[in-house]
Amino acid sequence: MATFPYALPPGYAFPEQVPSVGRMQESVTGAKPAFQYWACANVDAAWDRADEGRRDEAEALLRAVGDAKVAYPEYLSEFELRIPQWDNVNERTSGESGLCSQWLEALVDAS
């Protein structure tokens, strides 16, 4: 992924084979899977930072996805991001956070 315009958060790496199925099980091709994976990695990493009490860093990760959505709407138009209530357990498993965590878990299980 040498030409990808954004770095993944520490601890994340692109899968060796980019999946052809996205977060909502739609078929995705071209650069879209990479953008979805990057955005989901940021969302997942944001929750980890929030759990560690590093909410400014968590929110910066989410803002980076929002900025990328503006720059690359063709790849990230379906992301509906907002800053969650970090203390609300339900927020972690709903919306984008829930979709991303399910997709990332499925990718790990498939490898």
N, C-alpha and C positions, 0 to 999 in steps of 0.2 A: 504494500500500500504506500509506496514511496511518493506517489503523487497526490495522496489524500491531503486536503488543505488544513486539517486539524489534527492535533495530537490527542491520543487517548489518555484518559486519567491514569495515573500510576496504578499498576496491578492489573491492567486490562491489556489484552492483545487481540488483534483481529484473528478470527478463526482462519485456519489454513485454507479451508474452502468456504467462500462466502455463501451463506445459505440463499436459496432462491425463494424462500418463503419468509415473509415478514412477520411482524408482531401480531397481526390479526389474520394470519394464515393466507394472505393474498400473495400471489406470485409477484415477485419483484425482480427486476433485471437491471443490468448496467450498474451505475454507481449507487443506486438507491439502497441496496442492502448495507453497503458500507456506511452511508449516512445514518441509517436507522440503527445500526449496531453502535456507532459512535455516540449518537444521541442517547440511546438506552444505557450505555456505559456511563455517560455523564449523570443521568438520572439516578442510576444505582449507586454510583460513587457519591453523589450528593447526600443520599440517605446515610451512607457510612460516615461522611463528615459531620452531618447533623447529630448522629448518634454519639460521636466523639466530642460534641460541644463546639464544633468548628462551623457554625452556621453561616458565617460570612463566606467561607470557602464553598459551602454547599450551595448557597445562593449564586455565587459566581459561576459555578458549573452549570446551573440552570439558565443563567443569563447567557452563557456561551451558546447553549442550544437555541435560545430565542434569537440571538444574533445570527446564527447559522440559518435558522428558519427564514429570516428576512433575506439573507444572501442567496440561499438555495431553496426557494419555495417548492421547486419541482421535486425535491427529495424529502422535504420535511413538512409539507403542508398539513399533514394529518396530526402532527403533534399539537396538543392543546396544553401548553405549559402554563403554570402559575406557581408562585412560591407557596408550598403547602404549609399547613400547621404542623410543624415538625414533631410536636408532642402527641399528635393524633394518630394512633396506630392504624386506624381505618384508612387514612390517607396513603399509607405506604402500600396498601394492597388494592387500591382503587385507581381509576384513571390511568394516566401514563405510567405512573410508578408500578401499578399492578401489571399492566400489559408488558412493560419492559422486563420486570422481574420474571414473569412467566416465560417470556421468549428467551432470556439469557439462560434460565435454568434448562429449558428444552435444548438449547444449543450445547450446553455442557453435557447433558445426558446423551446427546447424539454423537458426541466425540469419543 
